[in-house]
């Protein structure tokens, strides 16, 4: 069997690695439009749930994959200058470029071929029995066959800019600042010994009042650094094509067409406030590999198996992500809450974490919350 994978991100690479290791007779070629060392972004976060999927799928690779991850077991929510820690939230973080290098090296060692700086403009022209479109949220393959996949797109209100910083945020930190322009939010976490991701979020009205819609990349970077000066200390924000963007939610009515299947962000996007799109892409990769192993000579049966594994999980995760987005987009109505109640409301925002769940996770935090309401 000839397999063409379009897009050399985590999902495409991981599927290729698993498929080649478990079905050595297949030929797999990855087409990646960027150079081997190119990456846009900073770090990637995995929860313990996400890591468990990777551990079960390939224990040997898992050891290499997590060898240099930064780890922590709590979140830090900063509201009105008060830090509220919520424990038993286990996260593993690594740099995106290191993750890609580990995956690329493992794929090459397994016998997968990778063509860098190769943009596929016509997927139908590829000589392959199976085409995996893992070419991101702006997927060219999905666009080429849009009438068959029937994608839908929803652009949400808030604006975002991805920065990095040398200020180290050991826990996954959510920082909320009220300014004369409006509310600024930072999503920050350390992902290497020297660097942290620092994602800035604002609503469109705040973005315009602050003049960010008229600023250059460098001006925006310096402005946001001053908003969060108390959190960054003497460190500045670092830019890597850190342009403002809106969250675009992608869904597809159909996941497959002929011998083509969508994977990762090409298939569906999830908001980063809830979980990593990288995690979802790699879970897709595991499911597609298992479906192919079960039906090695029948691509369409493998596709049906893949959808039976992932459809419900995908829909459930996107629904929770939508609720998380709603919480952020209606943040102004929450800012009057004291830090403990604010953090509690945040943790319950998706409707998937009950009071009992939170009590089992962090009994100290929950007792503090309960004590506030007993004396109210």
C-alpha positions in Angstrom: 0.0 0.0 0.0 1.2 3.5 -0.9 0.2 6.2 1.7 0.7 9.9 1.1 0.5 12.2 4.2 0.1 15.9 3.4 1.3 18.0 6.3 4.3 17.2 8.5 2.8 18.4 11.8 2.4 16.3 14.9 -0.7 14.4 13.6 0.7 13.5 10.2 4.1 12.5 11.7 2.7 10.4 14.5 0.3 8.5 12.2 3.1 7.8 9.8 5.3 6.5 12.6 2.7 4.2 14.1 1.6 2.9 10.7 5.1 2.2 9.5 6.2 0.5 12.7 3.2 -1.7 12.9 2.7 -2.4 9.2 6.2 -2.4 7.8 5.3 -3.4 4.3 3.5 -0.1 3.6 5.2 2.8 1.9 4.6 6.2 3.5 5.7 9.6 2.2 5.1 12.8 4.0 4.8 16.1 2.1 5.6 19.2 4.2 5.5 22.7 2.8 7.9 24.2 5.3 11.6 23.6 5.8 12.6 20.9 8.3 13.5 23.3 11.1 10.6 25.7 10.6 8.1 26.2 13.3 5.6 28.9 14.2 4.6 29.1 17.8 6.3 28.3 21.1 5.3 25.5 23.3 2.8 22.7 23.4 0.9 21.5 26.5 -0.4 18.0 27.2 -2.5 16.9 30.2 -1.9 13.5 31.8 -5.0 12.3 29.9 -3.4 13.2 26.6 -0.1 11.6 27.6 -1.8 8.4 28.6 -3.0 7.9 25.0 0.6 8.3 23.7 2.0 6.0 26.3 -0.5 3.2 25.4 0.0 3.7 21.7 3.8 3.3 21.7 5.6 3.0 25.0 9.0 2.9 23.4 8.5 6.2 21.5 6.8 7.7 24.6 10.0 7.6 26.6 11.9 9.6 23.9 9.0 12.0 23.4 8.7 13.0 27.1 12.4 12.9 27.9 12.8 16.7 28.0 9.3 17.9 28.9 8.7 20.4 31.7 6.1 19.2 34.2 3.9 20.7 36.8 0.8 19.5 38.8 -1.1 22.7 39.4 -2.7 25.7 37.8 -2.3 29.3 38.9 -5.2 31.7 38.3 -4.4 35.4 38.8 -7.3 37.7 39.4 -7.1 41.1 41.1 -3.4 40.4 41.7 -4.2 37.4 43.8 -2.8 34.0 42.8 -5.1 31.0 43.3 -3.5 27.6 42.9 -5.6 24.6 41.9 -3.7 21.4 42.4 -3.9 17.9 40.8 -4.0 19.5 37.3 -1.1 17.7 35.8 0.5 19.1 32.7 3.5 18.3 30.5 5.0 21.0 28.3 7.6 21.0 25.5 8.8 23.2 22.7 7.0 22.7 19.4 10.3 22.5 17.4 11.7 19.9 19.8 8.5 17.8 19.5 8.7 18.0 15.7 12.4 17.0 15.7 11.7 13.9 17.8 8.8 12.9 15.6 10.8 13.5 12.4 13.8 11.5 13.6 11.6 8.6 14.7 9.8 8.6 11.4 13.0 8.5 9.4 14.4 5.7 11.5 11.2 3.7 10.9 11.6 4.1 7.2 9.1 6.9 6.5 10.1 9.3 3.7 9.7 13.0 4.3 9.8 15.7 1.6 10.3 19.2 3.1 9.4 22.4 1.2 7.0 20.4 -0.9 3.5 22.0 -1.3 0.9 19.7 -2.7 -1.5 21.7 -4.9 -3.5 18.7 -6.3 -4.0 15.8 -3.9 -5.9 13.8 -6.6 -2.7 13.7 -8.7 -0.8 11.8 -6.0 -0.1 8.1 -6.7 -1.4 6.7 -3.4 -3.9 4.2 -2.1 -4.5 6.4 0.9 -4.1 10.1 1.3 -4.1 11.6 4.8 -4.8 15.4 4.8 -3.1 16.7 8.0 -2.4 20.1 6.5 -3.8 22.3 9.3 -6.8 24.6 9.9 -6.4 26.2 6.5 -6.2 22.8 4.7 -5.6 23.0 1.0 -6.9 19.5 0.6 -10.1 20.2 2.4 -10.5 23.3 0.2 -9.9 21.3 -3.0 -12.7 18.9 -2.1 -14.8 21.3 -0.1 -18.1 20.3 -1.8 -17.5 16.7 -0.6 -16.2 17.4 3.0 -18.7 20.3 3.5 -16.7 22.2 6.0 -18.2 25.0 8.2 -16.3 27.9 9.7 -17.1 30.0 12.7 -14.9 33.0 13.7 -15.2 33.9 17.4 -15.0 37.4 18.8 -11.8 37.6 20.8 -8.4 38.5 19.4 -5.1 36.6 20.2 -1.4 37.0 19.8 1.1 34.3 20.5 4.3 35.5 22.2 7.2 33.9 24.1 9.1 35.2 27.1 12.1 34.4 29.2 10.0 34.9 32.3 9.4 31.3 33.5 5.8 30.4 34.5 6.2 27.0 36.1 2.5 26.3 36.5 0.0 26.8 33.6 -1.0 30.4 34.5 -4.1 32.4 33.6 -3.6 36.1 34.3 -6.5 38.6 34.2 -5.8 42.3 34.2 -8.3 45.1 34.1 -7.0 48.2 32.3 -8.5 51.6 31.2 -9.0 50.0 27.8 -10.6 46.8 29.0 -9.7 43.3 30.2 -6.4 41.7 29.1 -5.8 37.9 29.5 -2.6 36.0 29.4 -2.3 32.2 29.0 1.3 31.4 30.1 3.4 28.3 30.8 7.0 27.3 30.8 7.9 24.8 28.1 11.8 24.7 28.3 14.5 25.6 30.8 14.6 29.1 29.4 11.3 30.0 27.7 7.6 30.3 28.3 4.6 30.7 26.0 2.7 33.9 26.6 -0.6 34.1 24.7 -2.4 37.4 25.0 -6.2 37.6 24.6 -8.5 40.6 24.4 -12.1 41.2 23.2 -12.4 43.2 20.0 -13.6 46.4 21.7 -10.6 46.4 24.1 -8.3 45.7 21.1 -9.6 48.7 19.3 -9.7 51.1 22.3 -6.0 50.2 23.0 -5.1 50.9 19.4 -3.8 47.4 18.9 -5.7 47.3 15.6 -3.4 50.0 14.3 -0.1 48.9 15.8 2.8 47.1 14.2 3.9 43.7 15.4 6.7 45.3 17.5 4.4 48.0 18.9 1.8 45.4 20.0 4.5 43.3 21.6 5.9 46.2 23.6 2.4 47.4 24.6 1.3 44.0 25.9 4.6 43.6 27.8 3.7 46.8 29.7 0.2 45.6 30.5 1.7 42.5 32.1 4.8 44.2 33.5 4.1 43.1 37.0 4.0 39.4 35.8 6.9 39.6 33.4 9.3 41.4 35.7 12.3 42.7 33.7 11.6 40.2 30.8 10.2 41.3 27.5 7.8 39.5 25.2 9.3 37.8 22.2 7.7 37.7 18.8 7.6 34.9 16.2 5.1 36.1 13.5 3.0 37.1 16.5 0.2 38.7 14.5 -3.3 39.2 16.0 -5.9 36.6 14.9 -9.3 35.4 15.7 -10.2 31.8 16.8 -11.7 30.0 13.8 -13.7 26.9 14.6 -13.6 24.4 11.9 -16.0 21.4 11.5 -16.6 19.0 8.6 -19.9 17.2 7.9 -17.9 14.5 6.1 -14.5 13.3 7.2 -13.5 11.3 4.1 -13.8 11.4 0.4 -12.8 8.5 -1.9 -9.3 7.6 -0.6 -8.8 10.9 1.3 -9.2 11.3 5.1 -8.9 14.5 7.2 -6.8 14.6 10.3 -6.2 17.0 13.2 -6.9 20.7 12.5 -7.9 20.0 8.9 -10.7 17.9 10.4 -11.7 20.0 13.4 -10.2 22.8 15.5 -10.5 23.1 19.3 -9.8 26.2 21.3 -6.5 26.3 23.2 -8.2 27.4 26.4 -9.5 23.9 26.9 -6.9 21.6 25.4 -4.2 21.2 22.8 -5.2 20.8 19.2 -1.9 18.8 19.0 -3.4 16.3 21.5 -6.5 15.9 19.3 -4.4 15.5 16.2 -2.3 12.8 17.8 -5.3 11.0 19.1 -6.7 11.1 15.5 -3.4 9.5 14.4 -3.7 6.7 16.9 -7.3 6.0 15.9 -6.5 6.0 12.1 -3.5 3.8 12.6 -5.6 1.3 14.6 -8.4 1.4 12.0 -5.9 0.7 9.2 -4.2 -2.1 11.1 -7.7 -3.7 11.5 -8.6 -3.3 7.8 -5.2 -3.3 6.0 -6.7 -4.1 2.6 -9.9 -2.0 2.8 -9.4 1.7 3.0 -13.1 2.5 3.2 -13.6 0.0 6.1 -10.7 1.6 7.8 -12.3 5.0 7.4 -15.6 3.7 8.9 -13.7 2.3 11.8 -11.8 5.6 12.3 -15.0 7.6 12.4 -16.6 5.1 14.8 -13.7 5.7 17.2 -13.4 9.5 16.9 -16.8 11.0 16.0 -18.3 11.1 19.5 -15.0 12.1 21.2 -14.5 14.9 18.7 -18.0 16.3 19.1 -17.8 16.1 22.9 -14.5 17.9 23.0 -15.6 20.7 20.6 -18.8 21.2 22.6 -16.8 21.7 25.7 -14.4 24.0 23.9 -17.3 26.1 22.7 -18.4 26.5 26.3 -14.9 27.5 27.3 -14.9 30.1 24.5 -18.3 31.4 25.7 -16.8 31.9 29.2 -13.9 34.0 27.9 -16.2 36.0 25.6 -18.4 36.9 28.5 -15.6 37.5 31.0 -16.7 41.0 31.9 -19.7 39.6 33.8 -17.3 37.5 35.9 -14.8 40.1 36.9 -16.7 41.3 40.0 -16.1 37.9 41.6 -13.5 37.5 44.4 -10.4 35.5 43.4 -11.7 32.2 44.9 -15.1 32.3 43.4 -13.6 33.5 40.1 -11.3 30.5 40.0 -14.1 28.2 40.9 -16.3 29.6 38.1 -13.5 29.1 35.7 -12.9 25.5 36.6 -16.7 24.8 36.1 -17.0 26.7 32.9 -17.5 23.7 30.5 -20.1 21.9 32.6 -17.9 18.8 32.5 -16.2 19.3 35.9 -18.6 18.9 38.8 -18.2 20.2 42.4 -17.4 16.6 43.5 -14.8 16.3 40.7 -13.1 19.4 41.8 -13.3 18.3 45.5 -11.5 15.0 44.6 -8.9 16.9 42.6 -8.1 19.6 45.1 -9.9 19.3 48.5 -8.1 22.3 50.0 -9.3 24.7 47.3 -12.8 23.3 47.5 -12.9 23.6 51.3 -11.8 27.2 50.9 -14.6 27.8 48.4 -17.2 26.1 50.6 -16.1 28.1 53.7 -16.7 31.4 51.8 -20.3 30.3 51.1 -20.9 29.1 54.6 -20.1 32.6 55.9 -21.8 34.5 53.1 
